[in-house]
Amino acid sequence: MKETRIGEFEEVILIITGILGEQAYAYRIAEEFEAQTGRAVSIGATHSTLTRLEDKGFLDSKMGKATAERGGRRKRIYTITASGKRVLQNSLDFKMSLWKQYPKLVVR
């Protein structure tokens, strides 16, 4: 049975993958994670999370074209699956239901 929940880090990586679209490869995802959160992430942690999300059925990947700037190497491009979109929606719905129960915040 496939996993139906994700942790916070997995959720952010999944969202960033969607934001980046065709530019969603590990190094670029790690860069965007740091830009969005202000927290550094290793490329190893990024790779293992992407692999785990793919194993759970939330991401698909394909090899992109080789480029001269990468010394002829190809990069793996990730895309969100229907299951990935569903788990993100479920996560958002759950958080929104919690926030609706939270007493009104007063910011000063």
Beta strands, then each sheet from edge to edge (+ up, - down):
strand 1: 59-63
strand 2: 76-80
sheet 1: 1+ 2-
end
